[in-house]
């Protein structure tokens, strides 16, 4: 009779432990949804196709080659204009003052010729840059970091889409960061630089070119050089500056070409 309570007591103890184990499992099951409810990481959102918020900071826009070449050609264009316009518009107000602050006509001639050499180096660099793109592409090198600066089929389609939009026959098109007017602006600027350099060389070395060219070509060279310079300044200050900054409403981002970086706000828009 004394053994029966012991048997009942031994059967009751496992049932109490089982209840405790069930309680622990129930608590763990309740706590699991809380862990799963944590916000996903940005990488997980990107993998799921959800838009990822841009990180704070700046994004790279131009490499070192474009920054240095653009700074050099900008400075050379300013120096060539300030040293050449007093000769073309000698009777205009302020031209005598502009001549005096440069030290006279002799110094202006030196500044003008040095600026021409810098522009020639710039054009040569642009030419070899294009050759490097074709070389890298032929060798199978990744060209995603090399900016393509020549017109492509996409620019032609963008012109058509924008023209149809202005005629009211199509919705407003969306352009990528390399818009067609920027490409055409670059081509026109290079063409004007080339014409100005060739005509300037004829004026700079008249004895050399007189051996091969008739006298009327010197008049053509003078008109091309002086009027082409005025047109180039107008294109640079009006068309280029307006298309890149003023029309887009990002006048504060005009230093992008010199710093090479831009804000994520501008990068998101492009």
C-alpha positions as protocol buffer text, in pm:
chain_id: "A"
residue {
  index: 1
  type: UNK
  ca { x: 0 y: 0 z: 0 }
}
residue {
  index: 2
  type: UNK
  ca { x: 291 y: 240 z: 61 }
}
residue {
  index: 3
  type: UNK
  ca { x: 428 y: 190 z: -293 }
}
residue {
  index: 4
  type: UNK
  ca { x: 114 y: 311 z: -472 }
}
residue {
  index: 5
  type: UNK
  ca { x: 151 y: 682 z: -377 }
}
residue {
  index: 6
  type: UNK
  ca { x: 511 y: 673 z: -494 }
}
residue {
  index: 7
  type: UNK
  ca { x: 401 y: 543 z: -834 }
}
residue {
  index: 8
  type: UNK
  ca { x: 133 y: 815 z: -858 }
}
residue {
  index: 9
  type: UNK
  ca { x: 389 y: 1080 z: -758 }
}
residue {
  index: 10
  type: UNK
  ca { x: 635 y: 960 z: -1022 }
}
residue {
  index: 11
  type: UNK
  ca { x: 367 y: 981 z: -1290 }
}
residue {
  index: 12
  type: UNK
  ca { x: 269 y: 1338 z: -1190 }
}
residue {
  index: 13
  type: UNK
  ca { x: 626 y: 1482 z: -1207 }
}
residue {
  index: 14
  type: UNK
  ca { x: 677 y: 1427 z: -1587 }
}
residue {
  index: 15
  type: UNK
  ca { x: 345 y: 1592 z: -1660 }
}
residue {
  index: 16
  type: UNK
  ca { x: 456 y: 1908 z: -1477 }
}
residue {
  index: 17
  type: UNK
  ca { x: 782 y: 1920 z: -1676 }
}
residue {
  index: 18
  type: UNK
  ca { x: 589 y: 1876 z: -2000 }
}
residue {
  index: 19
  type: UNK
  ca { x: 368 y: 2168 z: -1910 }
}
residue {
  index: 20
  type: UNK
  ca { x: 672 y: 2385 z: -1845 }
}
residue {
  index: 21
  type: UNK
  ca { x: 824 y: 2285 z: -2181 }
}
residue {
  index: 22
  type: UNK
  ca { x: 499 y: 2366 z: -2359 }
}
residue {
  index: 23
  type: UNK
  ca { x: 489 y: 2706 z: -2190 }
}
residue {
  index: 24
  type: UNK
  ca { x: 845 y: 2783 z: -2303 }
}
residue {
  index: 25
  type: UNK
  ca { x: 765 y: 2677 z: -2659 }
}
residue {
  index: 26
  type: UNK
  ca { x: 454 y: 2891 z: -2658 }
}
residue {
  index: 27
  type: UNK
  ca { x: 651 y: 3194 z: -2544 }
}
residue {
  index: 28
  type: UNK
  ca { x: 912 y: 3134 z: -2815 }
}
residue {
  index: 29
  type: UNK
  ca { x: 642 y: 3103 z: -3078 }
}
residue {
  index: 30
  type: UNK
  ca { x: 493 y: 3434 z: -2969 }
}
residue {
  index: 31
  type: UNK
  ca { x: 835 y: 3606 z: -2976 }
}
residue {
  index: 32
  type: UNK
  ca { x: 924 y: 3489 z: -3330 }
}
residue {
  index: 33
  type: UNK
  ca { x: 687 y: 3724 z: -3518 }
}
residue {
  index: 34
  type: UNK
  ca { x: 844 y: 4019 z: -3337 }
}
residue {
  index: 35
  type: UNK
  ca { x: 1185 y: 3926 z: -3479 }
}
residue {
  index: 36
  type: UNK
  ca { x: 1046 y: 3886 z: -3829 }
}
residue {
  index: 37
  type: UNK
  ca { x: 872 y: 4223 z: -3807 }
}
residue {
  index: 38
  type: UNK
  ca { x: 1204 y: 4411 z: -3800 }
}
residue {
  index: 39
  type: UNK
  ca { x: 1257 y: 4646 z: -4096 }
}
residue {
  index: 40
  type: UNK
  ca { x: 1447 y: 4500 z: -4390 }
}
residue {
  index: 41
  type: UNK
  ca { x: 1790 y: 4619 z: -4481 }
}
residue {
  index: 42
  type: UNK
  ca { x: 1833 y: 4843 z: -4789 }
}
residue {
  index: 43
  type: UNK
  ca { x: 2002 y: 4558 z: -4974 }
}
residue {
  index: 44
  type: UNK
  ca { x: 1703 y: 4333 z: -4909 }
}
residue {
  index: 45
  type: UNK
  ca { x: 1469 y: 4603 z: -5036 }
}
residue {
  index: 46
  type: UNK
  ca { x: 1675 y: 4641 z: -5352 }
}
residue {
  index: 47
  type: UNK
  ca { x: 1665 y: 4266 z: -5409 }
}
residue {
  index: 48
  type: UNK
  ca { x: 1289 y: 4271 z: -5365 }
}
residue {
  index: 49
  type: UNK
  ca { x: 1256 y: 4544 z: -5630 }
}
residue {
  index: 50
  type: UNK
  ca { x: 1160 y: 4816 z: -5383 }
}
residue {
  index: 51
  type: UNK
  ca { x: 1309 y: 5166 z: -5436 }
}
residue {
  index: 52
  type: UNK
  ca { x: 1608 y: 5231 z: -5216 }
}
residue {
  index: 53
  type: UNK
  ca { x: 1649 y: 5573 z: -5063 }
}
residue {
  index: 54
  type: UNK
  ca { x: 1964 y: 5750 z: -5186 }
}
residue {
  index: 55
  type: UNK
  ca { x: 2244 y: 5770 z: -4935 }
}
residue {
  index: 56
  type: UNK
  ca { x: 2351 y: 6104 z: -4805 }
}
residue {
  index: 57
  type: UNK
  ca { x: 2655 y: 6254 z: -4973 }
}
residue {
  index: 58
  type: UNK
  ca { x: 2762 y: 6306 z: -5331 }
}
residue {
  index: 59
  type: UNK
  ca { x: 2782 y: 6099 z: -5645 }
}
residue {
  index: 60
  type: UNK
  ca { x: 3067 y: 6099 z: -5898 }
}
residue {
  index: 61
  type: UNK
  ca { x: 2983 y: 6263 z: -6230 }
}
residue {
  index: 62
  type: UNK
  ca { x: 3309 y: 6345 z: -6414 }
}
residue {
  index: 63
  type: UNK
  ca { x: 3648 y: 6181 z: -6408 }
}
residue {
  index: 64
  type: UNK
  ca { x: 3983 y: 6360 z: -6376 }
}
residue {
  index: 65
  type: UNK
  ca { x: 4036 y: 6391 z: -6752 }
}
residue {
  index: 66
  type: UNK
  ca { x: 3711 y: 6583 z: -6807 }
}
residue {
  index: 67
  type: UNK
  ca { x: 3768 y: 6808 z: -6506 }
}
residue {
  index: 68
  type: UNK
  ca { x: 4122 y: 6907 z: -6602 }
}
residue {
  index: 69
  type: UNK
  ca { x: 4047 y: 6949 z: -6972 }
}
residue {
  index: 70
  type: UNK
  ca { x: 3734 y: 7153 z: -6906 }
}
residue {
  index: 71
  type: UNK
  ca { x: 3913 y: 7382 z: -6660 }
}
residue {
  index: 72
  type: UNK
  ca { x: 4201 y: 7432 z: -6903 }
}
residue {
  index: 73
  type: UNK
  ca { x: 3985 y: 7509 z: -7205 }
}
residue {
  index: 74
  type: UNK
  ca { x: 3763 y: 7741 z: -7000 }
}
residue {
  index: 75
  type: UNK
  ca { x: 4059 y: 7943 z: -6878 }
}
residue {
  index: 76
  type: UNK
  ca { x: 4215 y: 7945 z: -7226 }
}
residue {
  index: 77
  type: UNK
  ca { x: 3891 y: 8065 z: -7386 }
}
residue {
  index: 78
  type: UNK
  ca { x: 3857 y: 8348 z: -7136 }
}
residue {
  index: 79
  type: UNK
  ca { x: 4218 y: 8458 z: -7189 }
}
residue {
  index: 80
  type: UNK
  ca { x: 4191 y: 8434 z: -7568 }
}
residue {
  index: 81
  type: UNK
  ca { x: 3869 y: 8638 z: -7565 }
}
residue {
  index: 82
  type: UNK
  ca { x: 3996 y: 8912 z: -7335 }
}
residue {
  index: 83
  type: UNK
  ca { x: 4318 y: 8942 z: -7536 }
}
residue {
  index: 84
  type: UNK
  ca { x: 4150 y: 8931 z: -7877 }
}
residue {
  index: 85
  type: UNK
  ca { x: 3834 y: 9136 z: -7842 }
}
residue {
  index: 86
  type: UNK
  ca { x: 4018 y: 9466 z: -7780 }
}
residue {
  index: 87
  type: UNK
  ca { x: 4170 y: 9423 z: -8127 }
}
residue {
  index: 88
  type: UNK
  ca { x: 3837 y: 9352 z: -8297 }
}
residue {
  index: 89
  type: UNK
  ca { x: 3633 y: 9608 z: -8100 }
}
residue {
  index: 90
  type: UNK
  ca { x: 3903 y: 9869 z: -8041 }
}
residue {
  index: 91
  type: UNK
  ca { x: 3656 y: 10158 z: -8045 }
}
residue {
  index: 92
  type: UNK
  ca { x: 3409 y: 9997 z: -7805 }
}
residue {
  index: 93
  type: UNK
  ca { x: 3383 y: 10131 z: -7447 }
}
residue {
  index: 94
  type: UNK
  ca { x: 3610 y: 9953 z: -7203 }
}
residue {
  index: 95
  type: UNK
  ca { x: 3841 y: 9800 z: -7463 }
}
residue {
  index: 96
  type: UNK
  ca { x: 4122 y: 10047 z: -7388 }
}
residue {
  index: 97
  type: UNK
  ca { x: 4092 y: 9965 z: -7018 }
}
residue {
  index: 98
  type: UNK
  ca { x: 4102 y: 9593 z: -7097 }
}
residue {
  index: 99
  type: UNK
  ca { x: 4419 y: 9651 z: -7298 }
}
residue {
  index: 100
  type: UNK
  ca { x: 4585 y: 9851 z: -7022 }
}
residue {
  index: 101
  type: UNK
  ca { x: 4524 y: 9593 z: -6747 }
}
residue {
  index: 102
  type: UNK
  ca { x: 4692 y: 9329 z: -6964 }
}
residue {
  index: 103
  type: UNK
  ca { x: 5005 y: 9540 z: -7007 }
}
residue {
  index: 104
  type: UNK
  ca { x: 4955 y: 9652 z: -7365 }
}
residue {
  index: 105
  type: UNK
  ca { x: 4927 y: 9494 z: -7707 }
}
residue {
  index: 106
  type: UNK
  ca { x: 5255 y: 9302 z: -7680 }
}
residue {
  index: 107
  type: UNK
  ca { x: 5145 y: 9113 z: -7370 }
}
residue {
  index: 108
  type: UNK
  ca { x: 4804 y: 9054 z: -7521 }
}
residue {
  index: 109
  type: UNK
  ca { x: 4965 y: 8886 z: -7820 }
}
residue {
  index: 110
  type: UNK
  ca { x: 5159 y: 8651 z: -7590 }
}
residue {
  index: 111
  type: UNK
  ca { x: 4848 y: 8564 z: -7387 }
}
residue {
  index: 112
  type: UNK
  ca { x: 4652 y: 8506 z: -7705 }
}
residue {
  index: 113
  type: UNK
  ca { x: 4907 y: 8266 z: -7853 }
}
residue {
  index: 114
  type: UNK
  ca { x: 4956 y: 8072 z: -7528 }
}
residue {
  index: 115
  type: UNK
  ca { x: 4579 y: 8032 z: -7503 }
}
residue {
  index: 116
  type: UNK
  ca { x: 4571 y: 7902 z: -7860 }
}
residue {
  index: 117
  type: UNK
  ca { x: 4829 y: 7636 z: -7773 }
}
residue {
  index: 118
  type: UNK
  ca { x: 4624 y: 7525 z: -7470 }
}
residue {
  index: 119
  type: UNK
  ca { x: 4311 y: 7496 z: -7686 }
}
residue {
  index: 120
  type: UNK
  ca { x: 4509 y: 7293 z: -7942 }
}
residue {
  index: 121
  type: UNK
  ca { x: 4620 y: 7054 z: -7666 }
}
residue {
  index: 122
  type: UNK
  ca { x: 4258 y: 7028 z: -7552 }
}
residue {
  index: 123
  type: UNK
  ca { x: 4137 y: 6932 z: -7900 }
}
residue {
  index: 124
  type: UNK
  ca { x: 4417 y: 6678 z: -7932 }
}
residue {
  index: 125
  type: UNK
  ca { x: 4320 y: 6527 z: -7598 }
}
residue {
  index: 126
  type: UNK
  ca { x: 3956 y: 6500 z: -7704 }
}
residue {
  index: 127
  type: UNK
  ca { x: 4063 y: 6325 z: -8024 }
}
residue {
  index: 128
  type: UNK
  ca { x: 4274 y: 6068 z: -7841 }
}
residue {
  index: 129
  type: UNK
  ca { x: 3999 y: 6021 z: -7584 }
}
residue {
  index: 130
  type: UNK
  ca { x: 3762 y: 5911 z: -7860 }
}
residue {
  index: 131
  type: UNK
  ca { x: 4027 y: 5677 z: -8000 }
}
residue {
  index: 132
  type: UNK
  ca { x: 4078 y: 5529 z: -7653 }
}
residue {
  index: 133
  type: UNK
  ca { x: 3706 y: 5456 z: -7627 }
}
residue {
  index: 134
  type: UNK
  ca { x: 3709 y: 5259 z: -7953 }
}
residue {
  index: 135
  type: UNK
  ca { x: 4028 y: 5081 z: -7847 }
}
residue {
  index: 136
  type: UNK
  ca { x: 3886 y: 4981 z: -7510 }
}
residue {
  index: 137
  type: UNK
  ca { x: 3563 y: 4867 z: -7668 }
}
residue {
  index: 138
  type: UNK
  ca { x: 3749 y: 4654 z: -7925 }
}
residue {
  index: 139
  type: UNK
  ca { x: 3958 y: 4490 z: -7652 }
}
residue {
  index: 140
  type: UNK
  ca { x: 3649 y: 4404 z: -7449 }
}
residue {
  index: 141
  type: UNK
  ca { x: 3734 y: 4646 z: -7167 }
}
residue {
  index: 142
  type: UNK
  ca { x: 3447 y: 4780 z: -6957 }
}
residue {
  index: 143
  type: UNK
  ca { x: 3365 y: 5123 z: -7100 }
}
residue {
  index: 144
  type: UNK
  ca { x: 3091 y: 5213 z: -6853 }
}
residue {
  index: 145
  type: UNK
  ca { x: 3325 y: 5460 z: -6683 }
}
residue {
  index: 146
  type: UNK
  ca { x: 3418 y: 5628 z: -7012 }
}
residue {
  index: 147
  type: UNK
  ca { x: 3179 y: 5906 z: -7109 }
}
residue {
  index: 148
  type: UNK
  ca { x: 3062 y: 5877 z: -7468 }
}
residue {
  index: 149
  type: UNK
  ca { x: 3065 y: 6224 z: -7622 }
}
residue {
  index: 150
  type: UNK
  ca { x: 2966 y: 6154 z: -7983 }
}
residue {
  index: 151
  type: UNK
  ca { x: 2607 y: 6141 z: -8110 }
}
residue {
  index: 152
  type: UNK
  ca { x: 2437 y: 5802 z: -8117 }
}
residue {
  index: 153
  type: UNK
  ca { x: 2110 y: 5666 z: -8242 }
}
residue {
  index: 154
  type: UNK
  ca { x: 1945 y: 5753 z: -7913 }
}
residue {
  index: 155
  type: UNK
  ca { x: 2010 y: 6126 z: -7965 }
}
residue {
  index: 156
  type: UNK
  ca { x: 1834 y: 6107 z: -8303 }
}
residue {
  index: 157
  type: UNK
  ca { x: 1533 y: 5941 z: -8142 }
}
residue {
  index: 158
  type: UNK
  ca { x: 1532 y: 6203 z: -7866 }
}
residue {
  index: 159
  type: UNK
  ca { x: 1523 y: 6483 z: -8123 }
}
residue {
  index: 160
  type: UNK
  ca { x: 1226 y: 6321 z: -8294 }
}
residue {
  index: 161
  type: UNK
  ca { x: 1044 y: 6260 z: -7965 }
}
residue {
  index: 162
  type: UNK
  ca { x: 1100 y: 6618 z: -7848 }
}
residue {
  index: 163
  type: UNK
  ca { x: 988 y: 6760 z: -8183 }
}
residue {
  index: 164
  type: UNK
  ca { x: 668 y: 6554 z: -8173 }
}
residue {
  index: 165
  type: UNK
  ca { x: 607 y: 6675 z: -7818 }
}
residue {
  index: 166
  type: UNK
  ca { x: 647 y: 7042 z: -7917 }
}
residue {
  index: 167
  type: UNK
  ca { x: 399 y: 6983 z: -8201 }
}
residue {
  index: 168
  type: UNK
  ca { x: 149 y: 6838 z: -7954 }
}
residue {
  index: 169
  type: UNK
  ca { x: 148 y: 6492 z: -8109 }
}
residue {
  index: 170
  type: UNK
  ca { x: 327 y: 6297 z: -7835 }
}
residue {
  index: 171
  type: UNK
  ca { x: 370 y: 6305 z: -7455 }
}
residue {
  index: 172
  type: UNK
  ca { x: 663 y: 6481 z: -7295 }
}
residue {
  index: 173
  type: UNK
  ca { x: 976 y: 6267 z: -7345 }
}
residue {
  index: 174
  type: UNK
  ca { x: 1221 y: 6177 z: -7072 }
}
residue {
  index: 175
  type: UNK
  ca { x: 1591 y: 6215 z: -7141 }
}
residue {
  index: 176
  type: UNK
  ca { x: 1894 y: 6054 z: -6982 }
}
residue {
  index: 177
  type: UNK
  ca { x: 2192 y: 6245 z: -6845 }
}
residue {
  index: 178
  type: UNK
  ca { x: 2344 y: 6275 z: -7194 }
}
residue {
  index: 179
  type: UNK
  ca { x: 2082 y: 6488 z: -7368 }
}
residue {
  index: 180
  type: UNK
  ca { x: 2100 y: 6554 z: -7740 }
}
residue {
  index: 181
  type: UNK
  ca { x: 2141 y: 6930 z: -7713 }
}
residue {
  index: 182
  type: UNK
  ca { x: 2445 y: 6880 z: -7490 }
}
residue {
  index: 183
  type: UNK
  ca { x: 2602 y: 6652 z: -7752 }
}
residue {
  index: 184
  type: UNK
  ca { x: 2528 y: 6896 z: -8035 }
}
residue {
  index: 185
  type: UNK
  ca { x: 2656 y: 7184 z: -7824 }
}
residue {
  index: 186
  type: UNK
  ca { x: 2984 y: 6998 z: -7775 }
}
residue {
  index: 187
  type: UNK
  ca { x: 3015 y: 6921 z: -8148 }
}
residue {
  index: 188
  type: UNK
  ca { x: 2949 y: 7282 z: -8249 }
}
residue {
  index: 189
  type: UNK
  ca { x: 3202 y: 7406 z: -7995 }
}
residue {
  index: 190
  type: UNK
  ca { x: 3469 y: 7169 z: -8126 }
}
residue {
  index: 191
  type: UNK
  ca { x: 3395 y: 7271 z: -8484 }
}
residue {
  index: 192
  type: UNK
  ca { x: 3427 y: 7639 z: -8393 }
}
residue {
  index: 193
  type: UNK
  ca { x: 3752 y: 7574 z: -8204 }
}
residue {
  index: 194
  type: UNK
  ca { x: 3890 y: 7392 z: -8507 }
}
residue {
  index: 195
  type: UNK
  ca { x: 3795 y: 7674 z: -8747 }
}
residue {
  index: 196
  type: UNK
  ca { x: 3937 y: 7938 z: -8514 }
}
residue {
  index: 197
  type: UNK
  ca { x: 4267 y: 7753 z: -8472 }
}
residue {
  index: 198
  type: UNK
  ca { x: 4314 y: 7694 z: -8846 }
}
residue {
  index: 199
  type: UNK
  ca { x: 4236 y: 8056 z: -8935 }
}
residue {
  index: 200
  type: UNK
  ca { x: 4449 y: 8178 z: -8644 }
}
residue {
  index: 201
  type: UNK
  ca { x: 4743 y: 7974 z: -8766 }
}
residue {
  index: 202
  type: UNK
  ca { x: 4714 y: 8140 z: -9108 }
}
residue {
  index: 203
  type: UNK
  ca { x: 4723 y: 8483 z: -8944 }
}
residue {
  index: 204
  type: UNK
  ca { x: 5003 y: 8382 z: -8704 }
}
residue {
  index: 205
  type: UNK
  ca { x: 5235 y: 8248 z: -8978 }
}
residue {
  index: 206
  type: UNK
  ca { x: 5153 y: 8454 z: -9290 }
}
residue {
  index: 207
  type: UNK
  ca { x: 5489 y: 8394 z: -9460 }
}
residue {
  index: 208
  type: UNK
  ca { x: 5449 y: 8018 z: -9437 }
}
residue {
  index: 209
  type: UNK
  ca { x: 5092 y: 8003 z: -9568 }
}
residue {
  index: 210
  type: UNK
  ca { x: 5156 y: 8267 z: -9836 }
}
residue {
  index: 211
  type: UNK
  ca { x: 5361 y: 8007 z: -10019 }
}
residue {
  index: 212
  type: UNK
  ca { x: 5057 y: 7790 z: -10073 }
}
residue {
  index: 213
  type: UNK
  ca { x: 4748 y: 8015 z: -10042 }
}
residue {
  index: 214
  type: UNK
  ca { x: 4636 y: 8316 z: -10247 }
}
residue {
  index: 215
  type: UNK
  ca { x: 4602 y: 8655 z: -10079 }
}
residue {
  index: 216
  type: UNK
  ca { x: 4221 y: 8639 z: -10057 }
}
residue {
  index: 217
  type: UNK
  ca { x: 4248 y: 8346 z: -9818 }
}
residue {
  index: 218
  type: UNK
  ca { x: 4404 y: 8573 z: -9557 }
}
residue {
  index: 219
  type: UNK
  ca { x: 4092 y: 8791 z: -9563 }
}
residue {
  index: 220
  type: UNK
  ca { x: 3879 y: 8478 z: -9522 }
}
residue {
  index: 221
  type: UNK
  ca { x: 4098 y: 8367 z: -9233 }
}
residue {
  index: 222
  type: UNK
  ca { x: 4064 y: 8703 z: -9057 }
}
residue {
  index: 223
  type: UNK
  ca { x: 3685 y: 8709 z: -9089 }
}
residue {
  index: 224
  type: UNK
  ca { x: 3657 y: 8345 z: -8980 }
}
residue {
  index: 225
  type: UNK
  ca { x: 3885 y: 8395 z: -8682 }
}
residue {
  index: 226
  type: UNK
  ca { x: 3731 y: 8712 z: -8542 }
}
residue {
  index: 227
  type: UNK
  ca { x: 3364 y: 8635 z: -8609 }
}
residue {
  index: 228
  type: UNK
  ca { x: 3406 y: 8271 z: -8512 }
}
residue {
  index: 229
  type: UNK
  ca { x: 3547 y: 8376 z: -8176 }
}
residue {
  index: 230
  type: UNK
  ca { x: 3247 y: 8597 z: -8108 }
}
residue {
  index: 231
  type: UNK
  ca { x: 3010 y: 8317 z: -8205 }
}
residue {
  index: 232
  type: UNK
  ca { x: 3197 y: 8071 z: -7982 }
}
residue {
  index: 233
  type: UNK
  ca { x: 3168 y: 8302 z: -7681 }
}
residue {
  index: 234
  type: UNK
  ca { x: 2797 y: 8345 z: -7745 }
}
residue {
  index: 235
  type: UNK
  ca { x: 2749 y: 7969 z: -7772 }
}
residue {
  index: 236
  type: UNK
  ca { x: 2945 y: 7910 z: -7452 }
}
residue {
  index: 237
  type: UNK
  ca { x: 2789 y: 8179 z: -7238 }
}
residue {
  index: 238
  type: UNK
  ca { x: 2433 y: 8162 z: -7369 }
}
residue {
  index: 239
  type: UNK
  ca { x: 2354 y: 7824 z: -7522 }
}
residue {
  index: 240
  type: UNK
  ca { x: 2584 y: 7598 z: -7320 }
}
residue {
  index: 241
  type: UNK
  ca { x: 2532 y: 7770 z: -6985 }
}
residue {
  index: 242
  type: UNK
  ca { x: 2155 y: 7793 z: -7035 }
}
residue {
  index: 243
  type: UNK
  ca { x: 2108 y: 7431 z: -7146 }
}
residue {
  index: 244
  type: UNK
  ca { x: 2320 y: 7280 z: -6871 }
}
residue {
  index: 245
  type: UNK
  ca { x: 2223 y: 7488 z: -6570 }
}
residue {
  index: 246
  type: UNK
  ca { x: 1964 y: 7761 z: -6613 }
}
residue {
  index: 247
  type: UNK
  ca { x: 1698 y: 7560 z: -6799 }
}
residue {
  index: 248
  type: UNK
  ca { x: 1724 y: 7269 z: -6554 }
}
residue {
  index: 249
  type: UNK
  ca { x: 1692 y: 7490 z: -6246 }
}
residue {
  index: 250
  type: UNK
  ca { x: 2025 y: 7374 z: -6101 }
}
residue {
  index: 251
  type: UNK
  ca { x: 2225 y: 7694 z: -6115 }
}
residue {
  index: 252
  type: UNK
  ca { x: 2390 y: 7607 z: -5784 }
}
residue {
  index: 253
  type: UNK
  ca { x: 2542 y: 7293 z: -5940 }
}
residue {
  index: 254
  type: UNK
  ca { x: 2759 y: 7482 z: -6189 }
}
residue {
  index: 255
  type: UNK
  ca { x: 3077 y: 7362 z: -6016 }
}
residue {
  index: 256
  type: UNK
  ca { x: 3009 y: 6995 z: -6095 }
}
residue {
  index: 257
  type: UNK
  ca { x: 3243 y: 6998 z: -6395 }
}
residue {
  index: 258
  type: UNK
  ca { x: 3529 y: 7120 z: -6174 }
}
residue {
  index: 259
  type: UNK
  ca { x: 3465 y: 6914 z: -5859 }
}
residue {
  index: 260
  type: UNK
  ca { x: 3356 y: 6599 z: -6044 }
}
residue {
  index: 261
  type: UNK
  ca { x: 3079 y: 6525 z: -5792 }
}
residue {
  index: 262
  type: UNK
  ca { x: 2717 y: 6624 z: -5757 }
}
residue {
  index: 263
  type: UNK
  ca { x: 2450 y: 6591 z: -5495 }
}
residue {
  index: 264
  type: UNK
  ca { x: 2232 y: 6281 z: -5486 }
}
residue {
  index: 265
  type: UNK
  ca { x: 1934 y: 6504 z: -5558 }
}
residue {
  index: 266
  type: UNK
  ca { x: 2083 y: 6601 z: -5894 }
}
residue {
  index: 267
  type: UNK
  ca { x: 2198 y: 6243 z: -5958 }
}
residue {
  index: 268
  type: UNK
  ca { x: 1847 y: 6112 z: -5896 }
}
residue {
  index: 269
  type: UNK
  ca { x: 1704 y: 6360 z: -6147 }
}
residue {
  index: 270
  type: UNK
  ca { x: 1958 y: 6260 z: -6412 }
}
